[in-house]
Every structure is written in structure tokens, then in C-alpha cells.
Amino acid sequence: MRDVLVPHAIDLALPAPGSRLREAGGLTMGTSWSARMALPPAVTADLDALLQRELDAIVAQMSHWDEDSLLSRYNRADAGSWHALPSGFFEVIDFGLRVHEDTAGAYDPAAGALVSLWGFGPTRRHSHAGFAPPSASAVADALARRAEATPRLDRAGRRLLQPGSAQLDFSAIAKGYAVDRLGACLEQAGVRHYLVEVGGELRGAGVKPGGEPWWVEIEGLPDAGPDAGADAGAAPGQVVAALHGLAVATSGDYRNYFHQGARRVSHTLDPRSGHPIANRVASCTVVASTCMAADALSTALTVMGAEDGIAFADTRGIAARYLVRRDGGLVQHTSAAWRDLLQ
């Protein structure tokens, strides 16, 4: 079975005459990035360098792996200190805090202490010798500290308060923001038709030089077992999408995890409980107008679980698809907005 997603609105404008398919790519954020574009003859800028500089600037602001990044310096800052924010960092923390509030804490851009505690941060990794999962009391202590250390954003002044020991982690939103910035850079350079990607998160605009849309296959599960029937619909199959003014991001328990006995310990943590998710969600894909929104919302919906997540998505018009592990296979659940995109 194959599902096809297409946008509701189509811009019929074609690439400029003489446009040719051009590709660029490189490394960033511990993964790869790529761009495919219909390059007009009039555009002569060094796009590889332009896009890499943009990504390097994002890393310098938002990486929790780079000790000199703005995020790392904020995490080490004294209690009561205010930090002026460049536009990119401000945009990400502003959106992240709004999603945190709207999801009642299912997404938290200040969950860095929990991420590190469970071995998914830049130090004391779960793959390191001697690592052991945290005790219940250690998790409880981390949650208590988080409750007392909420970053406060002064939106008018574009500055952020470090209340003391707050630990930001943008790993569930920065890649999506980076994808959006790649698209914005191309548009500023005069490229209107493109498909850009960072670590599997994608955004598309316009069409290919021949007029075909940018078709992409929605990420599946590399470790999926045989399909199972689903109360919510047909068994999971291949999904392809025309990324024409759309972005897509997927959160999954298969990307980064370790085993504790027979249990799969996912890198997706529930900031409300302090523990990795245990709701059988294998993946959640969100299609949205921006990749930053798709990235953050796919994580939040993964944490909520399929039942609560679909209800949340339906009240807000979010296009979302879940794959849930059941009886050795996968069950698919989709929101109304996802089904509206099906052709």
C-alpha cells in the first residue's frame, strides 16, 4: 500500500527558463545536510559556502556539544544573569517555550539536565564504560531542580534570564530551525525552488526544473517487524509526500537508544515524568509549514502517545502520523489533518 500526501495550495510558477538541477551538501550538528535546487542562470553566488556558513552560525549559538556556544555559556552562567539573544536563538527559544506551554510540558527546551542524566548528553554517554541509568531519586531531584529553574524570556528586550542551573537543550528543535534557515538563505539568493534537509528533516518549495514536485518518502522504521492490522485504519505502508511549501520531521525511538535488559530505553524523554517514553510509540511524523514546528511538535506528540497526541493534533489542525508497536508489528494512527493531505 502506498499513501500520497500533497499540499492543499499549489503555486503554479515554474523555475526560470534555463534553470538546472544543482546539489549541495556537507556536515553539521553531528549529521549531514543537503540541498537540491532549480538554479536560475542569474544566480552565481557560492551557495555551498553560503549555506555552510549559516549552519555554522546556528551551531555556534545552539550546540550543547560545543562548550563555547551561546547555549553552553548560558547553561554555565550565574543565577540571576540576563543574556542578550541573537535573532536565531531568540526565535528558537521563543517558539520552544510556547510549545512547552501549549503541550503542558510534553516538550521542554530546558530538559538538558534530564537528557544528560539518562546518558544522551555530550558527556557521560550511555555508550561509555561504567554508565548506569539514573535511580528514581536522581530523576526526582532533577525534576525538582527543573521546576525551580524556569528560564524567563523577556520578549520585548530579546534577552533570557538564567534563574540558576537551568539547562537548555535544543536537540529536538535546532535541526528543524536549520532546515528553515537553509530555505531562507536560498530564497534570499534568488533560488525559489528547492528541497533542503538536515539529518532527515526536510522542507521543500516550488518544483524541479521539469515541473515535477519534490517527492520524498516519509521516514519508516529500519527495525520494523511484520505489519499488523490497526483499529485506527489500514496497516502501515509507504508514504510519499510532495514537499511543495511543506516541511516534515519524524521523531522515533529507533534513532538513539540503549537496552536495559529487554527494555528499549529511548532518547525521547518525557519531561513531565523524567523518564524515557514507554508508550509503544515507534515514530511520529509531523507535516507543517515550517520544519522548526514539525521538529518540536513531532517530539511533543511522541511523548504524549498516540491517543492523547491525536486528540491534541486534531484540535489544532496538525498533520501527524503515528506508528505504534503492537504484537510484534506496527499500528498506524493519523490525525484528521494528515488524512486531509492524502490523495
Buried (B, 14 or more C-beta within 10 A) or exposed (E): EEBEBBBEEEEEEBBBEEBEEBEBBBEBBEEEBBBBBBBBEEBEBEBBEBBBEBBEBBBBBBBBBBEEBBBBEBBEBEEEEEBEBEEBBBBBBBBBBEBBEBBEBBBBBBBBBBBBBBBBBBEEEBEEEEEEBBEEEEBEBBBEBBEEBBBEBEEEEBBBBBBEBBBBBBBBBBBBBBBBBBBEBBBEBEBBBBBBBBBBBBBBBBBBBEEEBBBBEBBBBEEBEEBBEBEEEEBBEEBBBBBBBBBBBBBBBBBBBBEEEEEBBBBBBBBBBBBBBBBBBBBBBBBBEBBBBBBBBBBBBBBBBBEBBBEBBBEEEBBBBBBBBBEEBBBBBBBBBBEEBEE
